[in-house]
Amino acid sequence: MLSRTKPLSNVLLALAAGNVALAALDGHCPPLGPVLPAPTNPASYEPVRLAVQNITDTFRNLTADLDATGISIAVKSIHEADPLLELHHTPATLNPNGTSSIDSQTIYRLGSISKIFAVFAILQQSNVKLDDLVTQYVPELLQLKGEADEVNDITTVRWSEVTLGALASHMSGIASDLVADISSIPADWTQLGLPKLNATSETGCAGVFGLPPCNRTEFFRDFGKRHPVYAPFTNPVYSNVASSILGFALEAITNMTYEDYVKRSIFDPLHMTNTTIFNGPENNAWGFIPVNETYWGSSLGYEDLAGGFYSNTVDLLSFGTGILKHSVLDSDKTRKWMKPVTSTSSTGLLLGAPWEIIRSETVTKDKRLIEFYTKSGNLDSYNNILCLIPDYDLVITILSGGPQSSTDLVNLALSKVVQELLPAIEDAGKAEAKPKFGGTYVDIATNSTVTLSLDDAPGFAVSNWVVRDVDVIKNYGNFAALSTSPKDQVVSVRLYPTNLSSGCHTAWRAVFDIGTPEELAQQEANLFWPGSSCNTWASMDRITYGFRSMDELVFSLDAKGSANSVNLRTFEIELKKEA
């Protein structure tokens, strides 16, 4: 039954399709998330310093022709006090009312990055759930009236089905906006074939173009005239109004103004001293104000809750760090929050609440899938993005404004930073993890051993895994007694962190990848969906013996966080790390 020294029989190799992309390098399928602990001192590693220099050179080229547009880019590890990277471009053409030199303290308008704060504040409420109906807190929504007395699914939102979570994740189906109506722009729209509007068909407010900002009363007067786009939970539709309604709900829940609550519970604890909501900074010279910018200093009224914030690089880095370090929101709530809620028609983009989750498997050498939790913000000539990368404990901020600023510019800048920096951060993580966890662990008394090493693939490679003179990897098929799968398949084993720890112990899980890269490629070629061979989520924790999982390994750590032994729980053996 057991194979001690004789290798497995050769497996016939199936022909693999030439253009099939495997889940990760060599067909490995790691769990989603970090495959090694994030580096705690990335700035000290030469690959990171070289990457920062290359990004700096790229930034100079990127901004060479931005003669009236300002931009700030920063990257910070939550484990270090100072940013890894901080770059600012001050254009030659400046508005005399604004700053003369852009730096980390320079204030921009955030646009829809503002939406994160409403959701964050709702999550801080211990007695409130995202599954609560919004009408529980904003019952006035049930009284919204349309342009006519007719009430049906086409004309009227099903408010009795709209939850706080639906609003947070753009799944409510409600209209995208109220203020952003082109009738607010002074022009003769009848020349484009549009009818002349009467007074009840115009809001009469906008916050720009000489119109006053819209208040809450005007919202409830007019928003019922907007038809829904979908029934709730049908499809995501971006909605500024949804975030404002969450703000109304927060005020009802806390019995405080939105501004006072956010300042007390988010801004103050995170030392965000230059972030404001309804008004700009005390001094315009603190901000970057592009020439001819009309939205600086303009209030959007109630929609400031969704897109009117002002902030700077320092404050946004502090905010992102606070999220990843669970400073003002419990870790369990944060983990639940930083997950997708729905998909979109782009395979590279999922939506959270209100995260725009970019997914890529082209960034690091191991070719694994990485998720980037972003929130973009656009307001007139201001275009920005906040990006959190939980796998590496990184925060990226990009703020920009001016005639050459655009979503494309910000996305390009983010791509350049990520593509250059993340491979270096991955190398820094390996450089820290290797001496802490890598090496050979042995128990001479039982003739047991296991070796952990690093290469370009994800996590630690597991080899020479022998317990009581039995080769565990070669006999993996024999351990799977309850499976009908062939017993003689090629097996490779990788080890990944779980982030479960207690005192000086930390738990990792082994993943047994079955099949050669060629066999996995053939499987991918035969099926119609990408990544079809990658099913780690369904294969972990499957082989147990005496209630203990074969894939669980628990390290014992010294005072510096380095492993001195590993417990193979199924086998009830503690292996000591060789010096």
Residue pairs with C-beta under 8 A, 6 or more apart in sequence:
1 478
2 470
2 475
2 478
3 471
3 474
3 475
3 478
4 469
4 470
4 471
5 471
7 474
8 474
8 488
8 489
8 490
9 488
11 488
11 489
11 490
11 516
11 519
13 516
13 518
13 519
14 518
14 519
14 522
15 518
15 522
16 517
16 518
16 519
16 521
16 522
16 525
17 521
17 522
17 524
17 525
20 521
20 524
20 525
21 361
21 367
21 524
21 530
22 28
22 367
22 517
22 520
22 521
22 524
22 533
22 534
23 29
23 30
23 361
23 368
23 369
23 520
23 531
23 533
23 534
24 30
24 361
24 366
24 367
24 368
24 369
24 457
24 458
24 534
25 365
25 366
25 367
25 368
25 456
25 457
25 458
26 457
26 492
26 517
27 513
27 515
27 516
27 517
27 520
27 521
27 533
28 366
28 368
28 457
28 458
28 459
28 492
28 494
28 511
28 513
29 511
29 513
29 533
29 534
29 535
29 536
30 366
30 368
30 458
30 459
30 494
30 496
30 511
30 536
31 496
31 509
31 511
31 536
31 537
31 540
32 369
32 371
32 537
33 390
33 391
34 390
34 391
34 392
34 496
34 497
34 499
35 366
35 368
35 391
35 458
35 459
35 494
35 496
35 497
36 429
36 430
36 433
36 459
36 460
36 496
36 497
37 429
37 432
37 433
37 436
37 497
38 77
38 79
38 391
38 392
38 393
38 394
38 429
39 45
39 77
39 79
39 392
39 425
39 428
39 429
39 431
39 432
40 77
40 79
40 80
40 432
41 79
41 80
41 428
41 432
42 48
42 77
42 79
42 80
42 84
42 424
42 425
42 428
42 429
43 49
43 77
43 80
43 82
43 84
45 424
45 427
45 428
45 431
47 423
47 424
47 427
47 428
48 84
48 421
48 424
48 425
48 427
48 428
50 424
51 420
51 421
51 423
51 424
51 425
52 84
52 85
52 421
54 420
55 85
55 87
55 416
55 417
55 420
55 421
56 85
56 87
58 416
58 420
59 73
59 87
59 89
59 413
59 416
62 409
62 412
62 413
62 416
63 71
63 89
65 404
66 89
66 91
66 402
66 404
67 91
67 92
67 93
67 404
68 91
68 92
68 93
68 290
68 291
68 402
68 403
68 404
69 89
69 91
69 290
69 381
69 400
69 401
69 402
69 403
69 404
69 405
69 409
70 88
70 89
70 90
70 91
70 102
70 106
70 288
70 290
70 400
70 401
70 402
71 88
71 89
71 102
71 398
71 399
71 400
71 405
71 409
71 413
72 86
72 87
72 88
72 89
72 102
72 103
72 104
72 106
72 108
72 312
72 313
72 397
72 398
72 399
72 400
73 85
73 86
73 87
73 88
73 396
73 397
73 398
73 413
73 417
74 83
74 85
74 86
74 87
74 104
74 313
74 317
74 396
74 397
75 83
75 84
75 85
75 86
75 394
75 395
75 396
75 417
75 421
76 82
76 83
76 84
76 317
76 320
76 321
76 394
76 395
77 84
77 392
77 393
77 394
78 320
78 321
78 324
78 325
78 393
78 394
78 395
79 393
83 104
83 317
84 394
84 421
85 417
85 421
86 104
86 313
88 102
88 103
88 104
88 106
88 313
89 102
90 99
90 100
90 101
90 102
91 402
93 291
94 100
94 291
95 289
95 290
95 291
95 293
97 284
97 285
97 289
98 284
98 285
98 287
98 288
98 289
98 290
98 296
99 106
99 285
99 286
99 287
99 288
99 289
100 285
102 288
104 312
104 313
104 314
105 274
105 286
105 312
105 313
105 314
106 286
106 287
106 288
106 312
106 313
107 274
107 280
107 281
107 286
107 287
107 288
107 310
107 311
107 312
108 287
108 288
108 310
108 311
108 312
108 382
108 384
108 399
108 400
108 401
109 295
109 296
109 308
109 309
109 310
109 379
109 380
109 382
109 401
110 307
110 309
110 310
110 311
110 377
110 379
110 382
110 384
110 399
111 307
111 376
111 377
111 378
111 379
111 382
111 383
111 384
112 240
112 243
112 306
112 307
112 375
112 376
112 377
112 378
112 379
113 309
113 311
113 316
113 375
113 376
113 377
113 384
113 385
113 386
114 243
114 277
114 304
114 305
114 306
114 307
114 308
114 309
114 377
115 243
115 306
115 307
115 354
115 375
116 354
116 375
116 386
117 262
117 266
117 309
118 168
118 243
118 246
118 247
118 250
118 258
118 305
118 306
119 168
119 243
119 246
119 337
119 353
119 354
120 266
120 323
120 329
121 250
121 258
121 261
121 262
121 265
121 266
122 128
122 130
122 164
122 168
122 246
122 249
122 250
122 253
123 130
123 329
123 333
123 337
124 265
124 328
124 329
125 250
125 253
125 254
128 164
128 253
129 164
130 163
130 164
130 165
130 168
130 353
131 163
131 164
131 165
132 163
132 164
133 160
133 161
133 162
133 163
133 164
134 141
134 159
134 162
134 163
134 164
134 166
134 167
134 245
134 246
134 249
135 141
135 142
135 159
135 160
135 162
137 164
137 248
137 249
137 252
137 253
138 245
138 248
138 249
138 252
140 220
141 157
141 159
141 162
141 245
142 159
142 160
143 220
144 156
144 157
144 159
144 220
144 223
144 224
145 224
145 225
146 155
146 156
146 224
146 225
146 227
147 200
147 201
147 225
148 155
153 228
153 231
154 227
154 228
155 227
156 224
156 227
156 228
157 172
157 173
157 174
157 228
158 173
158 228
158 231
158 232
161 231
161 232
161 233
162 172
162 173
162 174
162 232
163 172
163 232
164 246
164 249
165 171
165 341
165 353
166 172
166 173
166 232
166 233
166 242
167 174
167 239
167 242
167 243
167 245
167 246
168 242
168 246
168 353
168 354
169 236
169 341
169 342
169 351
169 352
169 353
169 354
170 236
170 237
170 238
170 239
170 242
170 342
170 351
170 354
171 232
171 233
171 234
171 235
171 236
171 341
171 342
171 351
172 232
172 237
172 239
172 242
173 228
173 229
173 230
173 231
173 232
173 233
173 234
173 235
173 237
174 226
174 228
174 229
174 237
174 239
174 241
174 242
175 223
175 226
175 227
175 228
175 229
175 239
175 241
176 229
176 237
176 238
176 239
176 240
176 241
177 239
177 240
177 241
177 303
178 203
178 214
178 219
178 222
178 223
178 226
178 241
178 303
179 203
179 205
179 206
179 207
179 214
179 240
179 300
179 301
179 303
180 240
181 202
181 203
181 206
182 189
183 189
183 197
183 201
183 202
183 203
184 202
184 203
184 205
184 206
184 208
184 209
184 211
185 209
186 209
186 210
190 196
201 225
203 214
203 218
203 222
204 211
204 212
204 218
205 211
205 212
205 213
205 214
205 215
205 218
205 301
206 212
206 213
206 214
206 300
207 213
207 214
207 298
207 299
207 300
207 301
207 303
208 294
208 295
208 298
209 294
212 301
213 298
213 299
213 300
213 301
213 302
213 304
214 300
214 301
214 302
214 303
215 301
215 302
216 248
216 302
218 301
219 241
219 244
219 302
223 241
226 241
229 235
229 237
230 237
236 342
236 344
236 351
240 303
240 306
240 307
241 303
241 306
242 306
243 305
243 306
243 307
243 354
244 302
244 303
244 305
244 306
246 305
247 258
247 302
247 305
247 306
248 302
250 258
250 261
251 257
251 258
251 261
254 261
256 264
258 277
258 305
259 277
259 278
262 277
265 328
266 272
266 319
266 328
267 273
267 275
269 322
269 327
269 328
270 315
270 318
270 319
270 321
270 322
270 327
270 328
271 315
271 318
272 311
272 315
272 318
272 319
273 315
274 281
274 286
274 310
274 311
274 312
274 314
274 315
275 309
275 310
275 311
275 312
275 315
275 319
276 309
276 310
276 311
277 304
277 305
277 308
277 309
277 310
278 299
278 304
278 308
279 299
279 310
280 287
280 296
280 297
280 310
281 287
281 310
284 296
284 297
287 296
287 310
288 401
289 296
289 401
290 296
290 381
290 382
290 401
290 402
290 403
290 405
291 402
291 403
292 403
293 380
293 381
293 382
293 401
294 380
295 379
295 380
295 381
295 382
299 308
300 306
300 307
300 308
307 377
307 379
308 379
312 399
313 397
313 399
316 386
316 395
316 397
316 399
317 395
317 397
319 386
320 386
320 388
320 395
320 396
320 397
321 327
321 395
322 328
323 329
323 334
323 338
323 388
324 334
324 388
324 390
324 393
324 395
326 334
329 337
337 352
337 353
338 352
338 355
338 373
338 388
338 390
339 352
340 350
340 351
340 352
340 355
340 357
341 350
341 351
341 352
341 353
342 350
342 351
343 350
343 351
344 350
344 351
347 359
347 530
348 358
348 359
348 360
349 356
349 357
349 358
349 359
350 357
350 359
350 371
351 357
352 373
354 375
355 373
355 374
355 375
356 374
356 375
356 376
357 371
357 372
357 373
357 374
358 371
358 372
358 374
359 369
359 370
359 371
359 372
360 369
360 370
360 372
360 418
361 367
361 368
361 369
361 370
363 370
363 418
363 419
363 422
363 423
364 370
364 422
364 423
364 426
365 423
365 426
365 456
366 426
366 456
366 457
366 458
368 458
369 531
370 389
370 391
370 422
371 390
371 391
372 387
372 388
372 389
372 418
373 387
373 388
373 389
373 390
374 385
374 386
374 387
374 388
374 414
375 385
375 386
376 383
376 384
376 385
376 407
376 410
377 383
377 384
377 385
377 386
378 384
378 407
381 401
381 402
381 403
381 405
382 399
382 400
382 401
382 405
383 400
383 401
383 405
383 406
383 407
383 409
383 410
384 397
384 398
384 399
384 400
384 410
385 396
385 397
385 398
385 410
385 411
385 414
386 395
386 396
386 397
387 395
387 396
387 397
387 398
387 414
387 418
388 394
388 395
388 396
389 395
389 396
389 422
392 422
392 425
392 426
392 429
394 425
396 414
396 417
396 418
398 410
398 413
398 414
398 417
400 409
400 410
400 413
430 454
433 454
433 460
434 454
435 562
436 561
436 562
436 563
437 452
437 460
437 555
437 562
437 563
438 452
438 453
438 454
438 460
439 451
439 452
439 577
439 578
440 449
440 450
440 451
440 452
440 464
440 577
440 578
441 449
441 450
441 451
441 452
441 565
441 566
441 575
441 576
441 577
441 578
442 448
442 449
442 575
442 576
442 578
443 449
443 573
443 574
443 575
443 576
446 467
446 468
446 573
447 466
447 468
447 469
448 466
448 467
448 468
448 568
448 571
448 573
448 575
449 464
449 465
449 466
449 575
450 462
450 463
450 464
450 465
450 466
450 566
450 568
450 575
451 462
451 463
451 464
451 465
452 460
452 461
452 462
452 495
453 460
453 461
453 463
454 460
454 461
455 461
457 494
458 494
458 496
459 494
459 495
459 496
459 511
460 494
460 495
460 496
461 492
461 493
461 494
461 495
462 473
462 493
462 494
462 495
462 510
463 473
463 493
465 471
465 472
465 473
465 493
466 472
467 568
467 571
467 573
468 571
468 573
472 479
473 491
473 492
473 493
474 491
476 491
476 512
477 485
477 486
477 487
477 488
477 489
477 491
478 487
479 543
479 550
480 487
480 542
480 543
485 514
489 514
489 515
490 514
490 515
490 516
490 519
491 512
491 513
491 514
492 512
492 513
493 510
493 511
493 512
493 513
494 510
494 511
494 513
495 508
495 509
495 510
495 511
495 553
496 508
496 509
496 510
496 511
497 506
497 508
498 507
498 508
498 509
500 506
500 507
501 507
504 556
504 557
504 558
505 554
505 555
505 556
505 557
506 554
506 555
506 557
507 552
507 553
507 554
507 555
508 552
508 553
508 554
508 555
509 540
509 541
509 549
509 551
509 552
509 553
510 550
510 551
510 552
510 553
511 536
511 539
511 540
511 551
512 539
512 551
515 523
515 533
520 533
523 532
523 533
524 530
524 531
524 532
524 533
540 551
541 549
541 551
541 552
542 549
542 551
543 549
543 550
543 551
543 570
544 550
544 570
545 570
546 570
548 569
548 570
548 572
549 569
549 570
550 570
552 569
552 570
553 566
553 567
553 568
553 569
554 566
554 567
554 569
555 563
555 565
555 566
555 567
556 563
556 564
556 565
556 566
556 567
556 574
557 563
557 564
558 564
563 577
564 576
564 577
565 574
565 575
565 576
565 577
566 574
566 575
566 577
567 573
567 574
567 575
568 574
568 575
